[in-house]
């Protein structure tokens, strides 16, 4: 069988996809373009692959076997459907958004303990940057739990937002224990982290933008 080492666009598992069938669709100069179907061993769903090859290696009988990349001149052009791009909530600073995106990608790979650790790091970085914005050069509390509690007052955070940040911290701490983080806990930590970032970064920027649009020399007040 012909195989492709890639990430399944259906379940986001990294592995070896099996090429079930393919056919020549066009010639572009010296390159032969093929469309085919691949099957993921993890989810069993099929996806569409387009690949090219210089020469007629894929037109011969018997057909090639082994890794597609090992066939001379072969290259993958596309793998469909394209998975949605992972993004952080709006206005989250780059040092925070980078680790958050990593955490979400790890969640998609179902690596629950690793995802929990990355989500905790996201909260850790976010609280440090929020502290710097609010307190300038004042040293932030080195303990994450203390920093979250200190920001409760500085940012006037609702109790639920603070509690969710603590839950992400607690789940993230479990990577140091012998027990693995559960799927449910890791997914909840991902949701809590997204809400925390949205509340502390996205909503204030949106509100400031809204007020900027609404303000003016002839603003009407009253009912």
Number of C-alpha atoms within 10 A of each C-alpha: 12 18 19 20 13 15 17 26 19 18 16 19 19 14 15 19 24 20 22 13 13 17 13 15 11 12 13 9 7 11 16 20 21 20 18 17 18 24 21 24 14 15 12 12 13 20 19 16 20 19 19 22 20 18 13 10 16 21 14 8 7 8 10 15 13 12 17 21 14 13 16 11 13 20 16 16 12 13 20 15 13 11 13 7 7 11 13 20 19 14 16 18 15 10 12 20 20 14 19 30 19 18 24 22 17 20 22 15 16 18 17 23 24 18 29 32 22 23 32 27 20 25 26 21 19 23 23 20 17 18 22 14 10 13 13 11 9 9 10 19 15 10 9 20 15 12 17 24 17 16 19 15 10 13 12 10 17 11 11 11 19 18 16 18 26 20 18 28 24 16 21 25 15 15 17 10 8 7 9 13 21 15 16 10 17 24 18 17 25 22 15 23 24 18 17 23 26 18 16 18 18 17 15 13 16 13 11 11 11 11 11 10 9 10 10 9 5 6 7 9 5 3 3
